Amino acid sequence: MTRSKTRTFTNQLIFIRTLFSKVITNGEVDRKYYSFVGEWEKIK
């Protein structure tokens, strides 16, 4: 995978993580569905 493709994928994950954080903060989704916790799920 090229560097630009890797970065695009990372940016999409960051966007999804941000959306999840907002809906959890608003109480629309339970925190148990948040996938971005733990060592394997960290976005670098």
Backbone bond lengths (Angstrom), bond angles and torsions (degrees), N, CA, C in turn:
res aa  C-N    CA-C-N  psi(-1)  N-CA   C-N-CA  omega(-1)  CA-C   N-CA-C  phi
1 M - - - 1.446 - - 1.530 107.75 -
2 T 1.304 116.49 136.01 1.462 119.77 -179.79 1.517 110.34 -77.39
3 R 1.306 114.14 163.43 1.469 119.96 -178.44 1.528 111.87 -59.66
4 S 1.331 118.22 -41.48 1.463 120.69 -178.72 1.528 111.65 -66.23
5 K 1.323 117.19 -37.50 1.465 120.02 177.44 1.520 110.47 -67.34
6 T 1.318 116.78 -39.82 1.465 120.94 178.75 1.521 110.20 -62.44
7 R 1.320 116.64 -43.75 1.460 121.12 -178.88 1.530 110.67 -66.56
8 T 1.333 117.28 -39.79 1.459 120.86 178.59 1.520 110.11 -61.61
9 F 1.314 116.87 -44.37 1.465 121.32 178.25 1.524 110.39 -62.20
10 T 1.314 116.92 -42.66 1.461 121.20 178.84 1.517 110.75 -62.53
11 N 1.324 117.48 -43.12 1.464 121.06 178.43 1.524 111.31 -61.85
12 Q 1.317 117.36 -37.78 1.460 120.44 178.06 1.524 111.01 -66.52
13 L 1.315 117.32 -39.78 1.465 120.59 176.91 1.522 111.18 -64.17
14 I 1.323 116.79 -40.51 1.461 120.88 178.10 1.523 109.87 -62.08
15 F 1.328 117.27 -41.68 1.460 121.45 178.48 1.529 110.66 -61.92
16 I 1.320 117.30 -45.87 1.468 121.62 179.08 1.519 110.60 -62.48
17 R 1.319 116.76 -42.65 1.467 121.03 178.65 1.528 110.34 -61.15
18 T 1.326 116.81 -42.21 1.459 121.31 179.48 1.530 110.93 -63.25
19 L 1.330 116.94 -44.02 1.464 120.21 177.57 1.530 111.14 -60.35
20 F 1.321 116.67 -45.43 1.461 120.97 178.48 1.522 110.98 -58.84
21 S 1.315 116.79 -44.12 1.464 120.54 -179.91 1.526 111.30 -60.63
22 K 1.322 116.40 -41.48 1.464 120.10 -179.20 1.528 112.28 -67.05
23 V 1.320 117.62 -43.95 1.464 118.73 -178.57 1.530 111.46 -71.36
24 I 1.314 117.34 -30.25 1.461 120.04 175.09 1.518 109.65 -68.05
25 T 1.333 116.64 -43.81 1.469 121.00 178.32 1.524 110.77 -60.92
26 N 1.320 117.25 -37.27 1.467 121.63 179.13 1.525 112.56 -77.85
27 G 1.320 118.07 -6.94 1.453 121.87 179.05 1.522 113.78 80.21
28 E 1.324 117.45 15.67 1.459 121.31 -178.11 1.535 112.52 -84.27
29 V 1.328 117.04 -22.37 1.462 122.46 -179.83 1.525 107.61 -135.55
30 D 1.314 115.80 141.10 1.459 120.23 178.45 1.525 110.47 -72.84
31 R 1.327 116.97 144.40 1.460 122.90 -177.47 1.535 112.87 -60.30
32 K 1.332 118.11 -22.57 1.470 120.59 -178.61 1.528 112.38 -64.80
33 Y 1.341 117.55 -18.30 1.465 120.82 179.57 1.532 112.89 -90.04
34 Y 1.321 117.26 -1.23 1.466 120.97 179.78 1.522 108.73 -72.92
35 S 1.328 116.66 118.04 1.462 122.03 -172.45 1.525 114.52 -91.38
36 F 1.310 117.68 -5.32 1.455 120.25 -169.82 1.529 112.40 -102.29
37 V 1.301 116.62 47.26 1.460 121.88 174.97 1.522 108.73 -124.01
38 G 1.298 116.39 152.52 1.451 120.01 -179.27 1.516 112.08 98.03
39 E 1.286 115.68 166.76 1.467 121.82 -175.08 1.530 113.03 -67.74
40 W 1.323 118.39 -39.02 1.462 121.40 -175.58 1.523 113.05 -73.69
41 E 1.322 117.15 -24.65 1.454 120.72 -173.81 1.524 114.29 -94.49
42 K 1.321 118.31 2.85 1.463 120.84 -178.55 1.530 110.38 -69.55
43 I 1.325 114.67 138.21 1.461 120.93 178.60 1.528 107.37 -98.23
44 K 1.317 116.24 126.35 1.455 119.95 -177.59 1.497 111.53 -101.91
